[in-house]
Amino acid sequence: MKILCTNDDGYMARGLGVLATAARALGEVEIVAPDREQSATSHALTLHRPLRARRSADGAHVVDGTPTDCVIMAVNGLLDHRPDFCLSGVNHGANMGEDVLYSGTVAAAMEATVIGIPSVAISYTGDDYESLDTWEPLLQGLLGQILSRNGFPKHTLLSVNLPAVPPDDVKGICVTSLGQRKYADSITRAADPKGRPYFWIGGDISAWNGADDADYRAVQEGFISITPLHLDLTNYETLEEIRRWDLAL
């Protein structure tokens, strides 16, 4: 099995190294990753300048673009074979709820899915990134089960979130839906040394909510969350309602 590994934290990120090491027990691994952190770039493409790629000392393909650029470059320009699977992560931080709309890690897996390559995005919900090495055996076992499945669901990627507990304390696996969260103080306004105003986008999570099977509930309780994400964003339940609006020009 030929496996493409990528991320949005950059080719030197600890999470990517742990993921690639776990994946090497399952197949032949190629790393194609950004040359710097590209968090929250979502599904951005680089269209207004040329992209460049180089090899790192450990053989990874390093691209001066977004995670989506990396997947496209890997499949269409850098690798001499088509990957059988794409693994994106391990992201330094959670990707739950609406985070999946902004995440470069999820977007890389989504781009591979668009191309027709089965994909999984993996994220760590804690902030002790130095401990990610301890997740390698568990990741290897989990990914081995996923990659060995026949008939991986079409047009669907899996978003996996690891709880902020030691791997030995993980209670199990939950298949989940996306939760919802609201940010407080999402924009900070301040002044630079010359008194000119600037704005910083960010903010603290004020509240989570969602169904009983929501992703955030699972990780809070010490479970690994696996959420299937579909490429088709159509709200089918609302189609007939909107058609009844009888919109016309």
N, C-alpha and C positions, 0 to 999 in steps of 0.2 A: 504494500500500500504506500502511495506517495502522498505525503502530508505537507501542506503549506501552513506555516505558522507566521502570524503577524500580530500587530497590536496598535495602540495609539499613544503609548507612553514612550516610544522610541526603542531603537534596537538594543540599547544597553540596559533596559529595564529588567529588574530582577524577575518580575512576573513572567516575562517572555522567556527568559532563560529556564525557569522552572517548567513552563509549559513545553518547551522544545525538548527538554531532557525527558519528561514523562512520555512525550509522543514518540521519541526514538525507540522506545521499547515496542512500539506498535507498527512502525514502518519507517520509510525513508523520509527524512525531514529536510525541508528547505525553508530558511527564514528570509522573508522579504518584509522589511519594516521601515518606518520613518527614521530619518536621521536625527529627529528631535521630538520632544513631546508634542502631540497633536490632539490632546484631550478636547472634547466638545466641538470637534470639527464636523461632526455628523457625517453626512454623505457627500461632503464637498469634493469636487474635482478641480484639478489644476489645468485650466484651459488657456491662460493668457501668458504663459512662459513655458519654455521647454523643461522637461524633467531630466534629472541626472541620477545615475545609480553608480555605486561603487561597491567593492567587496571589503568587509571588515576583516580584521586579523583572524577571526574565528570562522570566516567563510560566509557570513550573512550578507545578503544583498541589502544595501542601505540606500534608500530613495529619499530625495529632498522634496517630498510631497506628502499628501494626506494618506491615511490608511486605505481609503478607496483607491487612490492612485497606486498604492503598493500592490493591491490585488490585481488590478488591471495590468500593471507592468509585469507582475509575476506570470500571469496566464498568457499574455500576448507578446512579451518581449524578453523576459529574463530567464525563464526556465525552459529546458529542452523537453519538457513533458507537461501534460495537463495534470494538476493535482487531483487525487481521488477524494480528498477531504481538505477543508480549511478550518483551522483552529485559530481563534483570535483571543489574545489576552496573555497571561492572566492580568486583567486590568487592575491598576492600583486604585481601588475604590469601587463602590457598588454601582450597578446599572439596573435599577429597579424602577417600576412605574414609568413616568415620562422621561426618565433619564435615557431610555433606549432611543428616544428621538434625537438626542444631542450627542450620544456617545460615538466616538470614532471607532472604538473597539467593536461595538455592535454593527456599525455601518460597514466595516470591513467584512464581517461575516455575511451581512446582507448583500453586499456586492457579489461575493462568491456565490450566494444563493441565486442571485439574478442571472449569473453566468451559467448556472446549472450544477454547481459544485456543492454537495452537502456541507453544512457549516455549523459550527458551535462557537459562541462567544462566552468566555469565562471571566468572571469578575470576583474580586475579593472585597467583602464589605467592611473589613477592618482597616486599620491604619498602621498596623505593625508589619510593614512590608519586609522587614528583615526576616520575619518568620515564614515567609512564603516557601522557602526551601523545604520546610517540614511537610508541605502538602503534596510533594511529588509522588509518593507511593499511592495516596488516595486518588489523585488525579489520574494516574496511570490506570488504576482499576476502573474508575468511572468511565474514562474515555474509551477504554478497551471494550466495555459493554456497549457504548453508544456506537462506536465505529464498526462493530461487528454486526449491527442490525441489518437485516435485509429489508429493502423497501423503505429507506429513509423518506419521511414525508416530503412530497414535492412542494416547492415554493415556500418552504418553511425552514427557519433556522431555530436553534435552541439557544436561549439565553440562560446561562448557569450563574448563580450567585452563591459564593461560598460564605458561610457565616463567620463572624469574628470570634471564633473559638478555636482552641487547638484541634487539629485533625482527629485526635483520639477521642475527643468529646462530641464529635458530630453525631446527632441522634438518628440520622437517616436522610432520605431524599423525599422531597415533596414536589409533585408536578403542580404548578401554580399558574394563576392569572396575574396580570399586571395590577399593582396597586396604584394609588394616586397620592401625590404629596403637594403641599403648598409651602413655598418658601417665604420667609419673613425678611424684610429689608433686603430685597433682591438687588437694589442699586445703592451704592454708597457714594455720596457726593463729598468732595473735599477740595482743598486748594493746594496747588503746587508751591514751591518756594517763592515764585514770583507773584503769587496771589491769584493765579488763573484757575478757574474751576476745572475739575476733571471728575469723571465718573468711573466707578469700578463695579462691574457686574458680578454678582455673587449673592450669598445670603445663607442663612441657617435654615434648616428644615424646621418648620413650625408644627406640622402635623401630617401624619399618614392616615389614609383611610382606604377602604377597599373591601372586597368580598372576603369570606372566611378562608378562601384558598389563595389569598393574595401573597405575592412574593415576599413582601416585607415581614408579614407575620411568620412565615416559615423560617427566615434567617434569624429573626429575633428569638425564636424558640430553639435555635441551634441546628436547624435542618439545612441541607443544601436545597436551593430552589432551582427548579428547571422550568422555564416558561417557553412554550412554543410560540414563535412570532411568525405571522403570515405576511407575505409580500402584498397581498390584496387588501388595501385599506378601505374598501367599499363597506359602508354601513348598510348591509342588505335589509335589516329590519326597517330602515327608514326609506328605502327606495319607493315603495308604493305611496307613502305619505307625501313625499316631495313631488311625485308625479301628479298627485291630486291637487297640488297647488295651481296646476294649469297655467304655468308661466308661459308668456308669449311676448313677442316683439311687435 
